[in-house]
Every structure is written in structure tokens, then in C-alpha cells.
């Protein structure tokens, strides 16, 4: 007649195995013997208790020492330290993922409780993969929402949002802030002579050069048509002018390739620094500087202080 505790163990919904450590002549735990297993343990591990009871694990389960779970090492720590261990690992030998709790019982004897979490783990991985896909999609949608499709630069809405953030930051840290408004010279002539497709290619190449030639800390966005707004954080207008003059010279010196034609493309630019006024006033000032650059011959950079000094 089965004892009550034996009936209880046999009918447990989780896998249960009772074992005893095997020591070598130096007293080191090198294996363990199965003393008792229940039906759920057989079902969960795929092992037959008749092949386990009274045998060591290395006898009963071939290649167990090559498993991805170091069973002997873990269980020896339970015995030596007399301390419970809980872990979740995939077994390469048993082809399942287990949640295992091992706890000492008496001297070298210990018990283990097994729960097969293979399906749960697979579901968790699928959910994680879906989460990553969703995050990638959200990132792609966000990038699309702030990017101008024709130039791959920030669009007008976002570059103005960045300007607002930089103005707020400047008000806090009291460091300089400069902006520039650029306009491609005689862009209508390109469209009229070579067609709008050629004009789109010029815009694309011009934008790529702007992005490459500005500093890493600067922001570049398409303001509208062939106009571009540049933000120079923590930068005095004199430095912004130097950056723009370098870009202007590079742009002028490197022809734009359109089929068999080589076009020299230049730009005019106005520069203004933030002086604590409203953003729309800052934009009006930089627009005035751009207008002055175009009115006085194009292919030049005009800064507000230059006009004040005249």
C-alpha cells in the first residue's frame, strides 16, 4: 500500500525527482543517483523511470555531461552549500526548456521540481520578436514623419521644432545660438533648362553634401522649395559664417553631374544669431540676410552684424 506522501508525489502536476549525490574518493560530488521520480517527471522529461531508478545520471542519460545545462555542477552546489537553486535553461539533450528548483533534504540527498516551460518560452520569444518588429515599425514611421521625402533631410515641421528646442536650451545655458537660411542660386534655371527631374537630382545631391559638410552637432532641414534651414547650437555667428563659407566654397568647386553635363551650383545664405526675441523674429532676420545675399550678387553669406558695421 502506498504511503500518503508517495500518493501525493505521484500525483503532483509538476515533475519531481529525488536523488542522492555520488562522491569520489576525494569527497567531490561527481554524479548522482535517481531514488524516486513521479509520473509528471517522466512526461515532462521524456525519460522512463524504469531506466532511471537506482542508476547514476551518466549511466541513465547518454551525453548528459555534454548538455547545455551543467546538471552535476548545479546539483553539487545544492548539496555542498545546502542551499536551494532555481534556474530556467534549455536542455540540448532533453530538447526542452525547464524551470527547475533543487533543494537539499538530508545530507547528500536532494529533491528537484521540474516545470516544462518550452511553450511559454517559445511564446515569450515570439512576443519579443513581435515587440521588436513593432518598435522597428514605430521607428520607421517616426523617421518618415520627420523626414523630407525629396532630400532625406529633416522636414520643415521638425526643423522648426528643433529650433524651438534649441532656443529653450539657449535660454537655460546662456550659450550662443546661430541659424542660417540657404537658397540655391538660379535653381529655376536648372529646372527650365534640364527639366524637373534634373532639378530633383540637384536637390538630392545638394542636400547630401550639406549633411556631409556640416558639423556633427548642427541640424539641417528643408525649409521649402530650394531653401534650407541650418541650426548651429552653441555657436556664435562668426563661427557659423566660417562653416558656411567653407561649405559654399566646396559646393562651388565640386560640379554637379547631370548625365553628360557638369553644373556649377552655388547658394546664397543669411546668418542670424538668437538675441532673446521670438522665433518668428529670428526667422525674419535671417530671411532678410538671405534676401540681402541674393540682392547683392548671390553666391555669398551675409551676417546681420556685417550690415550693422557698414
Number of C-alpha atoms within 10 A of each C-alpha: 5 7 7 9 9 13 12 12 18 18 14 15 14 18 23 25 23 20 24 23 22 17 14 9 6 6 8 12 19 15 19 23 20 21 18 19 24 21 19 21 25 17 13 18 18 12 16 14 18 11 12 19 18 17 16 19 20 15 14 19 15 11 12 19 15 12 15 13 17 13 16 19 13 15 27 21 16 22 22 14 10 16 13 18 15 12 11 16 16 18 18 14 15 16 12 17 21 21 15 18 16 23 19 23 17 11 11 18 19 23 22 20 20 21 19 20 18 16 11 11 17 12 12 12 12 12 12 12 12 12 12 12 12 12 12 12 12 12 12 11 12 11 13 14 14 18 20 19 12 13 19 17 23 24 24 19 15 18 23 18 13 17 21 14 12 19 23 13 15 18 15 9 9 12 14 17 23 26 26 28 27 25 24 21 19 13 17 14 11 18 15 11 10 13 12 13 11 17 20 16 16 23 20 16 15 20 21 14 14 20 18 11 16 18 11 8 10 15 20 23 28 26 22 12 10 20 17 23 25 24 24 24 20 17 17 17 22 14 12 26 21 12 15 23 16 13 19 21 14 14 19 15 12 13 14 17 14 13 7 6 10 11 14 12 20 23 25 26 31 27 29 28 24 22 15 13 9 12 15 9 13 19 20 13 21 26 19 19 26 28 18 21 22 21 10 12 10 20 20 20 24 25 24 18 13 9 10 7 6 5
